[in-house]
């Protein structure tokens, strides 16, 4: 277990130990207890078990890539994950698909994680009705081309079977072609570059990296508790070298970040502290 050396203190600020772990808040990547090794889960015979889970009621305010990363971290303890799919379009917002290598892993994950409050919203989880491309490619590679072609053709047929949908799409296509042609002629393409962690705007939630793998929540509570405004420390059971620390506001989180960034928690390795992405 890592030994905590005396951290830098704020002048005039006395040490205040937290009164036990705070109530958990279902935000920013909170995950359930670390799952046990995958065992065959008991599923009613009427349920058509699939390797892929269909997840609904996800928090649409969370960045799409952050949500996919959180889902992967949340479910990877149940078995090998082949793919995590989520889209930002209107029809698919708040939904995602998580594909496992086996039906047993998917069944166990569904049983233990169903209704878990992720980012303050309880997840609604069921088995996907069809096999995903990733599952077929991994388990039945010789069937992949046929599976993919059939799925794409089915989506197109379903889309164009609706006359109102056809009419709306035709109008949008004409408008989009005109807009894209004008934009391409007048404006150069710009590459979207993700902002480095070090330059993220202030956030009341801090993201900790490079933690000792044996660090305990009580240690982080004691370390950050000497700075005013500590609200919560959230550990990630499936990834022990990172954690989230939440303060009551951005001002108090900034004080703690500036004081403890690069602090040697175990006397050797420096912990990296940045503001969490919003």
Beta strands, then each sheet from edge to edge (+ up, - down):
strand 1: 52-56
strand 2: 81-85
strand 3: 96-100
strand 4: 117-118
strand 5: 121-122
strand 6: 124-127
strand 7: 205-209
strand 8: 230-235
strand 9: 243-247
strand 10: 272-275
sheet 1: 2+ 3- 1+ 6-
sheet 2: 4+ 5-
sheet 3: 8+ 9- 7+ 10-
end
